[in-house]
Amino acid sequence: MSGRPSSEQAPTLLPSRTRHSRSDPGLRSVAVGRARAARIAATIPQPLRIVSRSERKALDTAEIIAGRWGTEFEVDEDLGEMGRSATGYLDPSAFEPAVDAFFAEPQRSVRGWERAIDAQSRVERAVRRFAAQTPERGIAFIAHGGVGALLLASLRRERISRALDQPAKGSSFTFDPQGLTALSPWEHVH
């Protein structure tokens, strides 16, 4: 491919459809998330390849997008969010400060979690691998917003920062897979 890819060829990162907490696992949030994923699917050019992380919400989003286009999707563990098995589920009052520290100190393991620089490298390697395999085809990557923040920092050649996290649920951005540069900021789909 030469020059900037067309919007049909540019990979798009689409975060998982909704965040759930243990305090709000209600059906309303599931329905809202599914509706948002359907709206996102309707706004993007048909991706010829859909790659999702393995987490349930991402798989649900990938299923909705694949269903819209009558295609299959793939799963890749390397698109997963930061490894935080050392703590398991944390209450939001403990989780949010830990995530802030994760982004603020990317060289340090916070609470035994994967370091931000290592998570960023893992995600970037996965994106490069898929882009190399399909250089002329659009790809939709389905991942967590935090993964998007790490990738966006790399694409913009900026320092890892939580300020690069998606501004709202249901946001996406596009990027040039060859030059690994962002083509758009996060764009929210209402």
GROMACS elastic network, one bead per residue, 0.5 to 0.9 nm:
[ bonds ]
;  ai    aj funct       b0    kb
    1     4     6  0.81080   500
    1     5     6  0.72729   500
    1   135     6  0.69429   500
    1   136     6  0.65814   500
    1   178     6  0.80382   500
    2     5     6  0.76019   500
    4    10     6  0.85294   500
    4   176     6  0.67390   500
    4   178     6  0.88091   500
    4   179     6  0.87698   500
    4   183     6  0.88530   500
    5     8     6  0.77186   500
    5     9     6  0.55358   500
    5    10     6  0.55645   500
    5   136     6  0.83396   500
    5   175     6  0.86774   500
    5   176     6  0.63700   500
    5   177     6  0.82403   500
    5   178     6  0.87566   500
    6     9     6  0.52035   500
    6    10     6  0.61383   500
    6   138     6  0.89584   500
    7    10     6  0.52101   500
    7    11     6  0.82478   500
    7    44     6  0.86458   500
    7    45     6  0.71001   500
    7   138     6  0.79481   500
    7   174     6  0.80696   500
    8    11     6  0.82093   500
    8    44     6  0.83629   500
    8    45     6  0.54805   500
    8    46     6  0.69871   500
    8    47     6  0.71496   500
    8    48     6  0.89852   500
    8   137     6  0.73941   500
    8   138     6  0.55020   500
    8   139     6  0.87661   500
    9    45     6  0.86824   500
    9    47     6  0.79122   500
    9    48     6  0.88164   500
    9   135     6  0.80593   500
    9   136     6  0.60558   500
    9   139     6  0.72930   500
    9   176     6  0.85644   500
    9   177     6  0.88411   500
   10   136     6  0.87333   500
   10   137     6  0.76560   500
   10   138     6  0.53946   500
   10   139     6  0.70146   500
   10   140     6  0.87951   500
   10   174     6  0.60580   500
   10   175     6  0.57722   500
   10   176     6  0.57087   500
   10   177     6  0.67556   500
   10   183     6  0.83494   500
   11    47     6  0.80797   500
   11   131     6  0.79506   500
   11   137     6  0.81579   500
   11   138     6  0.52925   500
   11   140     6  0.56789   500
   11   141     6  0.72212   500
   11   173     6  0.85108   500
   11   174     6  0.56683   500
   11   175     6  0.57916   500
   11   176     6  0.69416   500
   11   177     6  0.65922   500
   12    44     6  0.84226   500
   12    47     6  0.86572   500
   12   138     6  0.78043   500
   12   139     6  0.63016   500
   12   141     6  0.60392   500
   12   142     6  0.84969   500
   12   172     6  0.67119   500
   12   173     6  0.56213   500
   12   175     6  0.65458   500
   13   139     6  0.84717   500
   13   140     6  0.59278   500
   13   142     6  0.59998   500
   13   143     6  0.71012   500
   13   145     6  0.89828   500
   13   148     6  0.67832   500
   13   171     6  0.86741   500
   13   172     6  0.54854   500
   13   173     6  0.56166   500
   13   174     6  0.64279   500
   13   175     6  0.83073   500
   14    17     6  0.82548   500
   14    40     6  0.84039   500
   14    61     6  0.86991   500
   14   140     6  0.68378   500
   14   141     6  0.58962   500
   14   143     6  0.62431   500
   14   144     6  0.79357   500
   14   145     6  0.79964   500
   14   148     6  0.80502   500
   14   170     6  0.75382   500
   14   171     6  0.66304   500
   14   173     6  0.72259   500
   15    18     6  0.82164   500
   15    58     6  0.73171   500
   15    61     6  0.84556   500
   15   141     6  0.80119   500
   15   142     6  0.53842   500
   15   145     6  0.50738   500
   15   146     6  0.85080   500
   15   147     6  0.82044   500
   15   148     6  0.71474   500
   15   166     6  0.82925   500
   15   169     6  0.77563   500
   15   170     6  0.68425   500
   15   171     6  0.68417   500
   15   172     6  0.67652   500
   16    19     6  0.76305   500
   16    33     6  0.87106   500
   16    37     6  0.83682   500
   16    52     6  0.88907   500
   16    53     6  0.88679   500
   16    55     6  0.86293   500
   16    56     6  0.87967   500
   16    57     6  0.55457   500
   16    59     6  0.80447   500
   16    60     6  0.81004   500
   16    61     6  0.61067   500
   16    62     6  0.84504   500
   16   142     6  0.61345   500
   16   143     6  0.54895   500
   16   144     6  0.53058   500
   16   145     6  0.72749   500
   16   169     6  0.82971   500
   16   170     6  0.78059   500
   17    30     6  0.87200   500
   17    32     6  0.87312   500
   17    33     6  0.50317   500
   17    34     6  0.67748   500
   17    35     6  0.88885   500
   17    36     6  0.67951   500
   17    37     6  0.57154   500
   17    57     6  0.61858   500
   17    58     6  0.67284   500
   17    60     6  0.77420   500
   17    61     6  0.57093   500
   17   142     6  0.89662   500
   17   144     6  0.87054   500
   17   169     6  0.70140   500
   17   170     6  0.62165   500
   18    29     6  0.75010   500
   18    30     6  0.76121   500
   18    32     6  0.81295   500
   18    33     6  0.51865   500
   18    34     6  0.83851   500
   18    36     6  0.85516   500
   18    37     6  0.88702   500
   18    57     6  0.69323   500
   18    58     6  0.88197   500
   18   169     6  0.62697   500
   18   170     6  0.75104   500
   19    29     6  0.85994   500
   19    33     6  0.85691   500
   19    57     6  0.80731   500
   19   144     6  0.89615   500
   19   169     6  0.78492   500
   20    23     6  0.80738   500
   20    24     6  0.63281   500
   20    25     6  0.60009   500
   20    26     6  0.87674   500
   20    29     6  0.77141   500
   20    30     6  0.86325   500
   20    57     6  0.88431   500
   21    24     6  0.53379   500
   21    25     6  0.63164   500
   21    91     6  0.85510   500
   21    92     6  0.81242   500
   22    25     6  0.58458   500
   22    89     6  0.89891   500
   22    91     6  0.84715   500
   23    26     6  0.86796   500
   24    27     6  0.89267   500
   24    29     6  0.77230   500
   25    28     6  0.85102   500
   25    29     6  0.71085   500
   25    30     6  0.78988   500
   26    29     6  0.57466   500
   26    30     6  0.68830   500
   27    30     6  0.50092   500
   27    31     6  0.61579   500
   27    32     6  0.85601   500
   28    31     6  0.50895   500
   28    32     6  0.60813   500
   28    33     6  0.84901   500
   29    32     6  0.50245   500
   29    33     6  0.59940   500
   29    34     6  0.85289   500
   30    33     6  0.50816   500
   30    34     6  0.61314   500
   30    35     6  0.85943   500
   31    34     6  0.51299   500
   31    35     6  0.61440   500
   31    36     6  0.85751   500
   32    35     6  0.51604   500
   32    36     6  0.61553   500
   32    37     6  0.86549   500
   33    36     6  0.50812   500
   33    37     6  0.61708   500
   33    38     6  0.86432   500
   33    57     6  0.88155   500
   33    61     6  0.84221   500
   33   169     6  0.86992   500
   33   170     6  0.82478   500
   34    37     6  0.50890   500
   34    38     6  0.62268   500
   34    39     6  0.87193   500
   34    60     6  0.78534   500
   34    61     6  0.72281   500
   34    64     6  0.75570   500
   35    38     6  0.51094   500
   35    39     6  0.63261   500
   35    40     6  0.87307   500
   36    39     6  0.50891   500
   36    40     6  0.62356   500
   36    41     6  0.86421   500
   36   169     6  0.85809   500
   36   170     6  0.62938   500
   36   189     6  0.75347   500
   36   190     6  0.71736   500
   37    40     6  0.50390   500
   37    41     6  0.61332   500
   37    42     6  0.86489   500
   37    60     6  0.87489   500
   37    61     6  0.58445   500
   37    62     6  0.86215   500
   37    64     6  0.66407   500
   37    65     6  0.71653   500
   37   170     6  0.71047   500
   38    41     6  0.50571   500
   38    42     6  0.63060   500
   38    43     6  0.88873   500
   38    61     6  0.82679   500
   38    64     6  0.62828   500
   38    65     6  0.68265   500
   38    68     6  0.77165   500
   39    42     6  0.51212   500
   39    43     6  0.64938   500
   39   170     6  0.89195   500
   39   189     6  0.71729   500
   39   190     6  0.77410   500
   40    43     6  0.52045   500
   40    44     6  0.65692   500
   40    65     6  0.80194   500
   40   170     6  0.71851   500
   40   171     6  0.82963   500
   40   172     6  0.85382   500
   40   189     6  0.62309   500
   40   190     6  0.85235   500
   41    44     6  0.57272   500
   41    45     6  0.82617   500
   41    46     6  0.83449   500
   41    64     6  0.74579   500
   41    65     6  0.50980   500
   41    66     6  0.84470   500
   41    68     6  0.66470   500
   41    69     6  0.84263   500
   42    45     6  0.80282   500
   42    46     6  0.88739   500
   42    65     6  0.83291   500
   42    68     6  0.75978   500
   43   189     6  0.82262   500
   44    47     6  0.77855   500
   44   140     6  0.89613   500
   45   138     6  0.80559   500
   46    49     6  0.88103   500
   46    68     6  0.88610   500
   46    69     6  0.65636   500
   46   138     6  0.74259   500
   46   139     6  0.87298   500
   46   140     6  0.88713   500
   47    50     6  0.65341   500
   47    66     6  0.87465   500
   47    69     6  0.80460   500
   47   137     6  0.73145   500
   47   139     6  0.51129   500
   47   140     6  0.58786   500
   48    69     6  0.88636   500
   48    71     6  0.80564   500
   48   137     6  0.59601   500
   48   138     6  0.54668   500
   48   139     6  0.60659   500
   48   140     6  0.81215   500
   49    66     6  0.89720   500
   49    71     6  0.83152   500
   49    72     6  0.79784   500
   49    73     6  0.68029   500
   49    74     6  0.79584   500
   49   134     6  0.82777   500
   49   137     6  0.73253   500
   49   138     6  0.64655   500
   49   140     6  0.63895   500
   49   141     6  0.85555   500
   50    62     6  0.69797   500
   50    65     6  0.81879   500
   50    66     6  0.71614   500
   50    71     6  0.84887   500
   50    72     6  0.73156   500
   50    74     6  0.61676   500
   50    75     6  0.85462   500
   50   138     6  0.86086   500
   50   139     6  0.55917   500
   50   141     6  0.60464   500
   50   142     6  0.75736   500
   51    62     6  0.75051   500
   51    73     6  0.57382   500
   51    75     6  0.55800   500
   51    76     6  0.67087   500
   51    79     6  0.85801   500
   51   130     6  0.86277   500
   51   139     6  0.73172   500
   51   140     6  0.62143   500
   51   142     6  0.61227   500
   51   143     6  0.87318   500
   52    55     6  0.83358   500
   52    58     6  0.60996   500
   52    59     6  0.63047   500
   52    61     6  0.84139   500
   52    62     6  0.62056   500
   52    73     6  0.71676   500
   52    74     6  0.61237   500
   52    76     6  0.61343   500
   52    77     6  0.82648   500
   52    79     6  0.70244   500
   52    80     6  0.86068   500
   52   140     6  0.81901   500
   52   141     6  0.57687   500
   52   143     6  0.62080   500
   53    56     6  0.85783   500
   53    58     6  0.60263   500
   53    59     6  0.69927   500
   53    74     6  0.85343   500
   53    75     6  0.55455   500
   53    76     6  0.53429   500
   53    77     6  0.55892   500
   53    78     6  0.72231   500
   53    80     6  0.52296   500
   53    81     6  0.83561   500
   53   141     6  0.81754   500
   53   142     6  0.62730   500
   53   143     6  0.56031   500
   53   144     6  0.82169   500
   54    57     6  0.85515   500
   54    58     6  0.66868   500
   54    59     6  0.62484   500
   54    75     6  0.58633   500
   54    76     6  0.66530   500
   54    77     6  0.60505   500
   54    79     6  0.80867   500
   54    80     6  0.69707   500
   54   143     6  0.88029   500
   55    58     6  0.54398   500
   55    59     6  0.62198   500
   55    60     6  0.87507   500
   55    77     6  0.89181   500
   55    80     6  0.74478   500
   55   143     6  0.85423   500
   56    59     6  0.50603   500
   56    60     6  0.61500   500
   56    61     6  0.86495   500
   57    60     6  0.50389   500
   57    61     6  0.62297   500
   57    62     6  0.86246   500
   58    61     6  0.50228   500
   58    62     6  0.60801   500
   58    63     6  0.84831   500
   58   142     6  0.59052   500
   58   143     6  0.61170   500
   58   144     6  0.75230   500
   59    63     6  0.60189   500
   59    64     6  0.86145   500
   59    73     6  0.88547   500
   59    75     6  0.80907   500
   59   142     6  0.80220   500
   60    63     6  0.50781   500
   60    64     6  0.63249   500
   60    65     6  0.87780   500
   61    64     6  0.51753   500
   61    65     6  0.62855   500
   61    66     6  0.85154   500
   61   142     6  0.72806   500
   62    65     6  0.51499   500
   62    66     6  0.58701   500
   62    67     6  0.82606   500
   62    72     6  0.87424   500
   62    73     6  0.65831   500
   62    74     6  0.86445   500
   62   140     6  0.86827   500
   62   141     6  0.86038   500
   62   142     6  0.65060   500
   63    66     6  0.50958   500
   63    67     6  0.58414   500
   63    68     6  0.85051   500
   63    72     6  0.79330   500
   63    73     6  0.72983   500
   64    67     6  0.50426   500
   64    68     6  0.62331   500
   64    69     6  0.88913   500
   65    68     6  0.50971   500
   65    69     6  0.66052   500
   65    70     6  0.85806   500
   65    71     6  0.85959   500
   65    73     6  0.88524   500
   65   140     6  0.89077   500
   66    69     6  0.52498   500
   66    70     6  0.57572   500
   66    72     6  0.56742   500
   66    73     6  0.63248   500
   67    71     6  0.64326   500
   67    72     6  0.78711   500
   68    71     6  0.80167   500
   69    72     6  0.87488   500
   75    79     6  0.85499   500
   76    79     6  0.59511   500
   76    80     6  0.78215   500
   76   126     6  0.79426   500
   77    80     6  0.55237   500
   77   126     6  0.89547   500
   78    81     6  0.83964   500
   78   119     6  0.85956   500
   78   122     6  0.59852   500
   78   123     6  0.57408   500
   78   124     6  0.88975   500
   78   125     6  0.81815   500
   78   126     6  0.59851   500
   78   127     6  0.89288   500
   79   119     6  0.89789   500
   79   122     6  0.76681   500
   79   123     6  0.54008   500
   79   124     6  0.87513   500
   79   126     6  0.68696   500
   79   127     6  0.82312   500
   79   141     6  0.81950   500
   79   142     6  0.79239   500
   79   143     6  0.60863   500
   79   144     6  0.82676   500
   79   147     6  0.72167   500
   80    83     6  0.78120   500
   80   119     6  0.85890   500
   80   123     6  0.77895   500
   80   143     6  0.66163   500
   80   144     6  0.72548   500
   80   147     6  0.72494   500
   81    84     6  0.84620   500
   81   119     6  0.74699   500
   81   123     6  0.87746   500
   81   143     6  0.74138   500
   81   144     6  0.60717   500
   81   145     6  0.84306   500
   81   146     6  0.66287   500
   81   147     6  0.55389   500
   82   113     6  0.70927   500
   82   114     6  0.58150   500
   82   115     6  0.76128   500
   82   116     6  0.70977   500
   82   118     6  0.86725   500
   82   119     6  0.56775   500
   82   120     6  0.86161   500
   82   146     6  0.79632   500
   82   147     6  0.74814   500
   83    86     6  0.80819   500
   83   112     6  0.88864   500
   83   113     6  0.55755   500
   83   115     6  0.82270   500
   83   119     6  0.76402   500
   84    87     6  0.60100   500
   84    88     6  0.63559   500
   84    89     6  0.86585   500
   84   110     6  0.89285   500
   84   111     6  0.81544   500
   84   112     6  0.70827   500
   84   114     6  0.63769   500
   85    89     6  0.83501   500
   85   112     6  0.81629   500
   85   113     6  0.69753   500
   85   114     6  0.88779   500
   86   111     6  0.70902   500
   86   112     6  0.54362   500
   86   113     6  0.61202   500
   87    90     6  0.69094   500
   87   111     6  0.70158   500
   87   112     6  0.73977   500
   87   113     6  0.76915   500
   89    95     6  0.81812   500
   90    93     6  0.78960   500
   90    94     6  0.59161   500
   90    95     6  0.52221   500
   90    96     6  0.89076   500
   91    94     6  0.54539   500
   91    95     6  0.58554   500
   91    96     6  0.85686   500
   92    96     6  0.56918   500
   92    97     6  0.84619   500
   93    96     6  0.61497   500
   93    97     6  0.72369   500
   94    97     6  0.58671   500
   94    98     6  0.64139   500
   94    99     6  0.89447   500
   95    98     6  0.51131   500
   95    99     6  0.61973   500
   95   100     6  0.86470   500
   96    99     6  0.51284   500
   96   100     6  0.61820   500
   96   101     6  0.86733   500
   97   101     6  0.62114   500
   97   102     6  0.85689   500
   98   101     6  0.50970   500
   98   102     6  0.61075   500
   98   103     6  0.88111   500
   98   110     6  0.66287   500
   98   111     6  0.74724   500
   99   103     6  0.63752   500
   99   104     6  0.84806   500
   99   110     6  0.83333   500
   99   162     6  0.82162   500
  100   103     6  0.54356   500
  100   104     6  0.60201   500
  100   105     6  0.85422   500
  100   161     6  0.87396   500
  100   162     6  0.67946   500
  101   105     6  0.57466   500
  101   106     6  0.80346   500
  101   108     6  0.87964   500
  101   110     6  0.67129   500
  102   105     6  0.56306   500
  102   106     6  0.58343   500
  102   107     6  0.86533   500
  102   108     6  0.75039   500
  102   109     6  0.72830   500
  102   110     6  0.58823   500
  102   113     6  0.82546   500
  102   114     6  0.87606   500
  102   115     6  0.70532   500
  102   116     6  0.61317   500
  102   161     6  0.89872   500
  102   162     6  0.86392   500
  103   106     6  0.55093   500
  103   116     6  0.65212   500
  103   150     6  0.87305   500
  103   160     6  0.61243   500
  103   161     6  0.51933   500
  103   162     6  0.54870   500
  103   163     6  0.89334   500
  104   160     6  0.75151   500
  104   161     6  0.63496   500
  104   162     6  0.74440   500
  105   108     6  0.56098   500
  105   109     6  0.81711   500
  105   110     6  0.82602   500
  105   115     6  0.84623   500
  105   116     6  0.77808   500
  105   160     6  0.85961   500
  106   109     6  0.76683   500
  106   110     6  0.89225   500
  106   115     6  0.58766   500
  106   117     6  0.54210   500
  106   118     6  0.84417   500
  106   160     6  0.67961   500
  106   161     6  0.85670   500
  107   115     6  0.60227   500
  107   116     6  0.66572   500
  107   117     6  0.60850   500
  107   118     6  0.83514   500
  108   113     6  0.89357   500
  108   114     6  0.85329   500
  108   115     6  0.56557   500
  108   116     6  0.76643   500
  108   117     6  0.86271   500
  109   112     6  0.54657   500
  109   113     6  0.53714   500
  109   114     6  0.58379   500
  109   116     6  0.77693   500
  110   113     6  0.53528   500
  110   114     6  0.76046   500
  110   115     6  0.71725   500
  111   114     6  0.89859   500
  112   115     6  0.84794   500
  113   116     6  0.87046   500
  114   117     6  0.84724   500
  114   118     6  0.66841   500
  114   119     6  0.65598   500
  115   118     6  0.52843   500
  115   119     6  0.63171   500
  115   120     6  0.86336   500
  116   119     6  0.50560   500
  116   120     6  0.59807   500
  116   121     6  0.85144   500
  116   150     6  0.75811   500
  116   160     6  0.77287   500
  117   120     6  0.50625   500
  117   121     6  0.61608   500
  117   122     6  0.86632   500
  117   150     6  0.82733   500
  117   160     6  0.79549   500
  118   121     6  0.50909   500
  118   122     6  0.61892   500
  118   123     6  0.86860   500
  119   122     6  0.51069   500
  119   123     6  0.62225   500
  119   124     6  0.85451   500
  119   147     6  0.79210   500
  119   150     6  0.76867   500
  120   123     6  0.52694   500
  120   124     6  0.60651   500
  120   125     6  0.85710   500
  120   147     6  0.74004   500
  120   149     6  0.89377   500
  120   150     6  0.52129   500
  120   151     6  0.62718   500
  120   153     6  0.87009   500
  120   154     6  0.76259   500
  120   160     6  0.86567   500
  121   124     6  0.51219   500
  121   125     6  0.60959   500
  121   126     6  0.86771   500
  121   150     6  0.87416   500
  121   151     6  0.86531   500
  121   154     6  0.88576   500
  122   125     6  0.52468   500
  122   126     6  0.64032   500
  122   127     6  0.88236   500
  123   126     6  0.51524   500
  123   127     6  0.62526   500
  123   128     6  0.86067   500
  123   147     6  0.72388   500
  123   148     6  0.89984   500
  123   150     6  0.80146   500
  123   151     6  0.68912   500
  124   127     6  0.50984   500
  124   128     6  0.60497   500
  124   129     6  0.84868   500
  124   150     6  0.86325   500
  124   151     6  0.64022   500
  124   154     6  0.78165   500
  125   128     6  0.51059   500
  125   129     6  0.60637   500
  125   130     6  0.87251   500
  126   129     6  0.50695   500
  126   130     6  0.63152   500
  126   131     6  0.85552   500
  127   130     6  0.53030   500
  127   131     6  0.60163   500
  127   132     6  0.85050   500
  127   141     6  0.82574   500
  127   151     6  0.89179   500
  127   177     6  0.78981   500
  128   131     6  0.50790   500
  128   132     6  0.60039   500
  128   133     6  0.85687   500
  128   177     6  0.71002   500
  128   178     6  0.81835   500
  128   180     6  0.81614   500
  129   132     6  0.52618   500
  129   133     6  0.63304   500
  129   134     6  0.88432   500
  130   133     6  0.50799   500
  130   134     6  0.62696   500
  130   135     6  0.83092   500
  130   139     6  0.82526   500
  131   134     6  0.52149   500
  131   135     6  0.53959   500
  131   136     6  0.85409   500
  131   137     6  0.83681   500
  131   138     6  0.89067   500
  131   139     6  0.78564   500
  131   177     6  0.56250   500
  131   178     6  0.73095   500
  132   135     6  0.54626   500
  132   177     6  0.80426   500
  132   178     6  0.79229   500
  134   137     6  0.54597   500
  134   138     6  0.79081   500
  134   139     6  0.81084   500
  135   138     6  0.82333   500
  135   177     6  0.74553   500
  135   178     6  0.75913   500
  143   146     6  0.82595   500
  143   147     6  0.63314   500
  143   148     6  0.70546   500
  144   147     6  0.52822   500
  144   148     6  0.65481   500
  144   149     6  0.88993   500
  145   149     6  0.62252   500
  145   150     6  0.87605   500
  145   165     6  0.59254   500
  145   166     6  0.56088   500
  145   169     6  0.81998   500
  145   171     6  0.83836   500
  145   172     6  0.88563   500
  146   150     6  0.63908   500
  146   151     6  0.86574   500
  146   162     6  0.77963   500
  146   164     6  0.84855   500
  146   165     6  0.58259   500
  146   166     6  0.76806   500
  147   150     6  0.51658   500
  147   151     6  0.62094   500
  147   152     6  0.84819   500
  147   165     6  0.83761   500
  148   151     6  0.50186   500
  148   152     6  0.58109   500
  148   153     6  0.84134   500
  148   164     6  0.80729   500
  148   165     6  0.67629   500
  148   166     6  0.73734   500
  148   172     6  0.84657   500
  148   173     6  0.85436   500
  149   152     6  0.50647   500
  149   153     6  0.61318   500
  149   154     6  0.86897   500
  149   160     6  0.75968   500
  149   161     6  0.73004   500
  149   162     6  0.67983   500
  149   163     6  0.79493   500
  149   166     6  0.69289   500
  150   153     6  0.52654   500
  150   154     6  0.65013   500
  150   155     6  0.88144   500
  150   160     6  0.61826   500
  150   161     6  0.77311   500
  150   162     6  0.85468   500
  150   164     6  0.77694   500
  150   165     6  0.81085   500
  151   154     6  0.51098   500
  151   155     6  0.61358   500
  151   156     6  0.85878   500
  151   160     6  0.89419   500
  152   156     6  0.59974   500
  152   157     6  0.81675   500
  152   158     6  0.82159   500
  152   160     6  0.86601   500
  152   164     6  0.69071   500
  152   165     6  0.85102   500
  152   173     6  0.85584   500
  152   175     6  0.88195   500
  152   181     6  0.83936   500
  152   182     6  0.68475   500
  152   185     6  0.84583   500
  152   186     6  0.89934   500
  153   156     6  0.52390   500
  153   157     6  0.57491   500
  153   159     6  0.60580   500
  153   160     6  0.54792   500
  153   161     6  0.73074   500
  153   164     6  0.69199   500
  154   158     6  0.62693   500
  154   159     6  0.78156   500
  154   160     6  0.77687   500
  154   180     6  0.81105   500
  154   181     6  0.80789   500
  154   182     6  0.89435   500
  155   158     6  0.77623   500
  155   175     6  0.76524   500
  155   176     6  0.87374   500
  155   179     6  0.86342   500
  155   180     6  0.54723   500
  155   182     6  0.53055   500
  156   159     6  0.87800   500
  156   180     6  0.85104   500
  156   181     6  0.60491   500
  156   182     6  0.60865   500
  157   181     6  0.82357   500
  158   161     6  0.82843   500
  160   163     6  0.86141   500
  160   164     6  0.78157   500
  161   164     6  0.57406   500
  161   165     6  0.77275   500
  162   165     6  0.53061   500
  162   166     6  0.89535   500
  163   166     6  0.83218   500
  163   167     6  0.86296   500
  164   167     6  0.81147   500
  164   186     6  0.85129   500
  165   168     6  0.86651   500
  165   186     6  0.84297   500
  166   169     6  0.70306   500
  166   170     6  0.83511   500
  166   171     6  0.61436   500
  166   172     6  0.76524   500
  166   186     6  0.60912   500
  166   187     6  0.83430   500
  166   188     6  0.83074   500
  167   170     6  0.89383   500
  167   171     6  0.71704   500
  167   186     6  0.70920   500
  167   187     6  0.82408   500
  167   188     6  0.74043   500
  168   171     6  0.61484   500
  168   186     6  0.89599   500
  168   187     6  0.88964   500
  168   188     6  0.65068   500
  168   189     6  0.88319   500
  169   188     6  0.74712   500
  169   189     6  0.83931   500
  169   190     6  0.89504   500
  170   187     6  0.84246   500
  170   188     6  0.58447   500
  170   189     6  0.56085   500
  170   190     6  0.72233   500
  171   186     6  0.58446   500
  171   187     6  0.51429   500
  171   189     6  0.58320   500
  171   190     6  0.86729   500
  172   184     6  0.88335   500
  172   185     6  0.80044   500
  172   186     6  0.51907   500
  172   187     6  0.53387   500
  172   188     6  0.65921   500
  172   189     6  0.79772   500
  173   182     6  0.76218   500
  173   183     6  0.74856   500
  173   184     6  0.55157   500
  173   185     6  0.56575   500
  173   187     6  0.60816   500
  173   188     6  0.89580   500
  174   181     6  0.89708   500
  174   182     6  0.62485   500
  174   183     6  0.54045   500
  174   184     6  0.55232   500
  174   185     6  0.76892   500
  174   186     6  0.82705   500
  175   178     6  0.89694   500
  175   179     6  0.86687   500
  175   180     6  0.66289   500
  175   181     6  0.55939   500
  175   184     6  0.68467   500
  176   179     6  0.57046   500
  176   180     6  0.52245   500
  176   181     6  0.52856   500
  176   182     6  0.62647   500
  176   183     6  0.63924   500
  177   181     6  0.73051   500
  177   182     6  0.89373   500
  178   181     6  0.81018   500
  179   182     6  0.89836   500
  182   185     6  0.71819   500
  184   187     6  0.76464   500
